[in-house]
Amino acid sequence: MADSDGEYVEDLSDDDLPTAAPAAGAGGRHATRSSGPVKDVARGGDKKDGKQGRRRAAWEDIQRSWDTVVEGADGSLSSTVEGLLEAGKRQRLLRDTTPLQRGIIRHVLLILDLSFAMTEKDLRPTRYLLTLRYATSFITEFFEQNPISQLGILGMRDGLAKPISPLSGTPTVHLEALGKLRTQDPQGSPSLQNALEMARAGLFHAPSHGTREVLIISGALLSSDPGDIHTTIASLAADRIRVSAIGLAAQVAILSEICTKTKGDYNVAMHEEHFRTLFMGVTTPPPTRTKEQNQSSLLMMGFPSRTIAKAPTLRVSRVRADADPEHAPRAVISSSLPSAELARGVVGRGSGVGGGLLFCVSCGV
């Protein structure tokens, strides 16, 4: 049989192949396939251990939040959570150290979006439930930072504006109203114009020495308005009502225009923590910008004090003679009425000393 097939010859590997000697006069070493590339230490290559000079990976520098959590003496994490909340409050207070004149008497109306857009789950668990939870924390924090201010809540649902709680300085009223909203589902379309008109009517009788503010939490990208909303914007600017908004979806042009013309702030929440930061940032009083507010920043207040009168006088609560009545610094004594009318408890206005009735100039009582 003819030898058609040649004998099998084992292939030589690259390591068994002869390598050429380096050329004479070459000062450096050459890399071969067997030895791999040669790294010069002087040029920033690795040293013997091969670890020095290596760049650290991104995951090696990560900061894990659970590493800073320390259990309390009772084995719970309540003390750590309270410490983190207090640190957040201090950070908000120290963020803006610019010396500005801020209003301490605030009248704020919170407008919540209760439309179908709040059912989205991009903010866990849903936009609606997260907004109610943050609104509860906002109410508590608001009255801690502004104890003599007033707050009210409105809602946008089914193309209408619905009052949730009136302007009040009692946080319990607002917390109970928010608790009832948890049993309801968001539905319908929002109406910015109806909500702003209701807010404008609610803040119309607010005194000039306090601020008039509106905060909108909007999750929808539309507004079902019955008329021209630009007329409402002009009325808000004329009444010196400051409108701010926090968006949960994307930036809306009409909200940006409203906040710009009323000198408010407009931001869009990127995630849950950012939403909370923006929400709690409203608890800080805004700086007073108008000349009218600066003129009324100082209020005259009177507190009762006890003095010993030389002659018996009459008290307001009890029509009887007394030698040590309580009167306010702004109170005056009326002696223009006859003794018979004083006995019947008729309040008169005038000035004089002795034998009269005390009443307050500011309230007429």
Secondary structure, DSSP 4 states (H G I P E B T S, - for coil): ----SPPP-PPPPTTTSPPPPPPTT--S---BTTTB----GGGT---TTS-TTPPPPGGGG---GGGG----TTS-SHHHHHHHHHHHHHHHHHH------B-SSEEEEEEEE-SGGGG--SSSS-HHHHHHHHHHHHHHHHHHH-TT-EEEEEEEETTEEEEEEEEES-HHHHHHHHHHHTTS---S---HHHHHHHHHHHTTTS-TTSEEEEEEEE--S----SS-HHHHHHHHHHTT-EEEEEESSS--HHHHHHHHHTT--EEE--SHHHHHHHHHHTTSPPBP-SHHHHHTSS------EE---SS-EE-SSS-SEESS-EE-TTEEEE--S-HHHHHTT-------SSS-EEEETTT--
